[in-house]
Amino acid sequence: MGREHALISRVVACMTAILSQMDDSHYSSYLETFSGTTDLVDFLMETFLLFKDLIGKHVYPSDWMAMIMVQNRVFLRAINTYADTMNLKFLNNNDFEVQLWNNYFHLAVAFITQESLQLQHFSSTKRNKILTKYGDMRRLIGFAIRDMWYKLGGNKICFIPGMVGPILEMTLIPEEELRRATIPIFFDMMQCEHTVSTHFHKFENEIILKLDHEVEGGGGDERYMELLETMWVSFINTNIYPLNQPPVHLRTCLCVCVCVSLLECAVARPLLRPEVEHFVTLVKGLLVRLLDYRAVMSDDSRNNRMSCTVNLLNFYKDINREGMYIRYLYKLRDLHLDVENYTEAAYTLLLHSRLLKWSDDQCSPQFELRSCQTQRQLKENLYDKIIGHFDKGKMWEEAITLCKELADQYEMEVFDYELLSQSLKQQAKFYENIMKILRPKPDYFAVGYYGQGYPPFLRNKVFIHRGKEYERREDFQNQLMSQFPSAVRLNITTMPGDDVRLSPLQYIQCFTVQPVLEIPPHLKNKPVPDQINNFYKSNYVQRFHYSRPVRRGPVDPNNEFVSMWIERTTFTTVYKLPGILRWFEATDMKHTTISPLENAIETMESTNDKILTMVNQYQADDALPINPLSMLLNGIVDPAVMGGFAKYEKAFFTEEYNLQHPEDRDKLYRLKDLIAWQIPLLGGGISLHGKRVTDDLRPFHERMEECFKHMRKKVEKEYGVRDLPDMDERKSTRPRSVLRSFRQSVISICSLQGSECGTPTKPYPDSGLPDTVSPRTPTLQRSSGSMSMGEEGGADGEVKLRKSKKKRKRSSMIFIPEERDRTNTLDSKRLSKKQEFRSDTNLSEPCQGNDSLTNVNSRSLPAITGLSLSVVNGSEEAESARSRRDSKSMSVCLPGDRTADRRSKGVISMLFGAKSNKSEQQKDKSCTDPGNKNVSHF
């Protein structure tokens, strides 16, 4: 009869009624009618299967509770009666029937876990009625399972690991006495397998697998975790009490005999103890993460689900459970794709691909990639998906790396040139995207979750979040508060005290932090376009700064810079961003203090970088509006707006400050050098502004030019001249990319010896430009496009030039200093000096290595447009050294002047060709280029 038969429920009711009328004598008489053992075994197995089927899916409606409970009571009595028969006839080794016992255990577990017996889901009234009339049948069958298990003896190994899952499902039922009765079965299983195999790996693997599925399905709670650990401690502490006298809390347990046997086992098998300790720690750690994961699965916060998923996959990775690890990788991938986090989804899949090899070994099917038979096919399929995600996330650098790996396989291993050509075309497109497509830099936010009201994976921890494109802090914070509507917003940026951390409430702290640039080794000390360099300012970052201004010492109301110190906190995340999440925990926080002078140096560096970056953008794109450039330049050159470095002069360039701070001599030279180099940068920007300004803004531009003239006159008089020819002379004869870097038309001076910190000692620049240069002549005559440098003292002036690795390298590139870990920020708002100061202090790294500033020869020299650069000395105390000055020059060509281009290449070739003639001089020189072993000195 099928379940759809009209009479099925009536037939089951008749069978139930017959069984309910039978007493023990009826059962005995009926079982004796079976002539042979085989017939009895068949009857019992078929009965167990029938009961299991009827229990798993009742033939009665779910609200027929009385009929269902009567059926359960009758079946329970029959199961216990048949269990006695099994003990009598099928327990000995000769008569032991593995399949029969297996069917019994599965039937008993199905009975105890059926939905109709889960009293915790019922109302209190209904639950009390069931307990009064029928009792808790779960306890009865659970104790029976426990007793049957311990009667198996040496046959227990036949049910490991098959019965681990069903027993686990039974122990997860939230009934205290049932758990206490059945949890010891796990320890008995470990002991049994360890006796046979000297380990219990099968048991451990199975319980981890089943625990994941059961807890995710709703089983288990924190009390189960506590009980598991408590009972283990009771078992393992054999030295606390005699073996025949268990502790009081164990005397009340229904499994005292099991405890005593395990204690005796622990004494007899000392090697088992550390393994069981490790196992309990493992299960506890897994339960903590699984319970957190289950708690947030119904939560509206997708971020919490992602965090818990990552916690689980990291756990499975640490314990080397690859299958579970991959399972949660794809769960995380799906969460990212739902909110279009393509970069994070790509990094997630990349973790799976790293588990595979470029080989033809067979691999198990993984989710939607079941069509892949070999690891090579699966890895190639994954790479295609990952590259697509990286492309959508504008992470073309990562996509190029994978394209290169695929191209190598197509070319050298599988020889598929058609796929090779497609890969190379895709790679070329990514290179083009890097140079042409604008990628906005995301902001980063530090978020602290304080208070005991948060789950353990957030409680009293700080995370660095990566914002989305153009996402403001206010928007991010509002979205964050919507996830925790009961949380209190902290308006401080310092670490809160214990009163907040130990509070039962929830507190959220959010503020913006600045990523610290970490230049890749292959880009250090090399000419790199802005489009490439800017990418690393907000990607592959692991350290972040937050700077807070504080007052120290007496406050000068007319000059706040004297007493303005900076307290800087450096956050280090556990992984680099971006990664498999948009946030990572900050595991290390360091606090440093920046002096007012060091802060002034950083502010000037940041300002110069702002000018250079903006001029770069306007050089590359004629469609940009002129307003941001106007505001930036006018805010610096207009005395009514700026105050600028005039405040620094009053604060630091005084005899009193020199006497009080003799250790800051090098830093003062550096600050002067930065001020001097701001003039040619401003000149270039104003020249560009003059070409782009409209007629209605012409008076504004003329006013700005007038202010700049006064400013330049004062700076050149005080700090020397940094001179640039007119930028109008620069013309391009070749097509330019939309965002071709301004710095690609730049020569950066790597070193300048003689004048301390490159501060010139000559009041006016030399003129005179070389037209021709004799081959292999160390000293070059000046000509158009030359760079002249002076030096102080008896030593000859030196100019270091790095030789390009490519013969046809463009002569207009910028060198990235290795020590400059700062970010360039475009500030289009006009700020008061106080606001500008506080903004800038949060943008750059503390000044390090100041003791060597005089030896690093004007590291503050910016990258200047590919025109001639003349550096002359202007300090009065070095006026007597002018006669000893040996002027040297370097010709720089303009992209638009092909004749000058050829002349420049010849000059540079001569310069580098003179290395062999100057090898002895090179040994006596202390200035060495770290990026070039063969440095020529002239």
Number of C-alpha atoms within 10 A of each C-alpha: 8 7 11 9 8 10 12 15 16 12 12 16 17 12 13 18 14 11 17 16 9 14 12 11 9 11 14 14 10 10 15 10 10 13 9 9 12 10 12 18 18 12 14 21 18 14 18 23 16 13 21 20 14 17 22 15 13 17 17 16 11 12 9 10 13 10 15 18 17 16 22 23 15 18 21 20 17 20 21 16 15 19 18 12 16 22 15 10 14 19 19 14 11 7 11 16 15 15 13 17 21 16 18 24 21 17 22 25 22 19 26 26 19 14 14 18 19 16 18 11 11 13 9 11 8 12 17 14 11 19 12 10 9 13 14 17 17 23 17 14 20 23 17 17 23 18 14 19 19 14 12 18 13 11 17 18 16 14 17 18 19 14 20 23 20 17 22 22 21 25 25 24 19 17 17 14 13 21 20 19 22 22 22 21 21 17 15 19 22 23 21 21 20 18 14 11 11 13 18 22 15 15 21 18 14 16 20 19 14 16 23 18 15 16 18 16 10 12 20 21 16 12 12 22 19 12 15 18 17 11 16 18 13 16 23 20 11 17 9 10 10 11 16 10 11 20 14 8 9 17 13 10 14 15 19 17 13 18 24 19 14 21 22 16 17 19 16 10 14 10 13 19 15 11 15 19 14 11 16 17 13 15 17 18 14 20 22 16 21 23 20 21 22 18 16 19 16 10 12 11 14 16 18 20 22 23 20 22 26 22 19 25 21 15 18 20 15 11 10 11 15 14 14 17 22 21 15 19 23 18 16 24 20 16 18 23 15 11 9 14 21 22 26 24 27 29 20 25 21 20 14 18 19 9 11 17 14 14 12 11 12 13 15 13 14 14 10 7 13 11 12 18 15 18 21 20 21 24 22 19 15 18 21 15 16 24 23 17 24 22 20 15 17 19 21 22 17 17 23 22 13 20 24 15 13 21 22 15 18 18 15 11 12 11 13 13 13 10 16 20 14 13 22 16 13 16 21 13 13 21 16 13 16 18 17 15 13 12 15 12 17 17 19 24 25 24 22 24 24 29 24 18 19 18 14 12 16 18 18 21 17 24 22 27 23 21 19 15 11 10 13 15 16 11 11 15 17 11 11 17 15 12 15 14 10 12 20 15 14 17 10 10 16 10 12 15 9 10 9 17 20 15 13 13 15 22 24 20 22 24 18 21 22 24 30 25 26 20 20 11 9 7 15 17 20 18 24 18 22 20 20 15 16 17 17 18 21 23 20 19 19 21 23 23 25 24 28 19 20 11 13 13 9 9 13 11 8 9 15 18 23 23 19 23 23 24 16 20 18 21 26 21 21 16 18 16 23 20 18 25 23 21 24 23 20 23 13 12 14 10 12 11 17 21 18 21 22 22 24 26 24 24 25 23 24 21 22 22 21 19 23 23 19 21 23 21 19 21 19 17 15 11 8 13 12 15 12 16 23 19 15 22 20 24 21 24 25 19 15 10 14 18 17 21 16 12 18 22 12 14 19 20 16 11 9 10 14 14 10 9 11 10 12 18 15 17 21 21 21 25 27 24 26 27 23 26 29 24 24 20 23 22 21 21 23 25 16 18 20 15 9 16 18 12 9 8 12 14 12 13 21 13 13 19 20 12 17 22 13 13 16 21 13 12 18 23 16 16 24 30 29 27 23 21 18 13 17 10 11 16 11 13 10 8 7 12 13 15 20 20 26 26 27 22 25 24 22 22 22 23 21 26 25 23 25 21 28 33 33 29 27 28 18 18 19 18 11 12 18 15 14 13 18 12 14 17 15 20 15 23 20 22 19 19 24 25 25 26 29 31 29 26 14 10 13 18 22 22 23 18 19 20 17 13 8 7 9 8 12 16 22 23 24 27 22 20 17 15 15 18 17 20 20 20 17 16 18 14 12 16 16 14 17 12 11 17 18 17 16 21 26 20 22 25 24 21 17 11 8 16 13 12 21 22 20 18 22 24 22 28 22 23 24 25 28 26 25 26 26 22 25 26 29 24 20 15 10 16 14 13 16 16 7 15 19 16 22 20 25 26 31 26 27 24 20 14 15 13 12 18 18 11 18 20 20 16 24 16 15 18 25 18 16 17 19 13 14 15 14 10 12 18 10 8 11 9 19 16 16 12 12 13 9 16 21 26 23 21
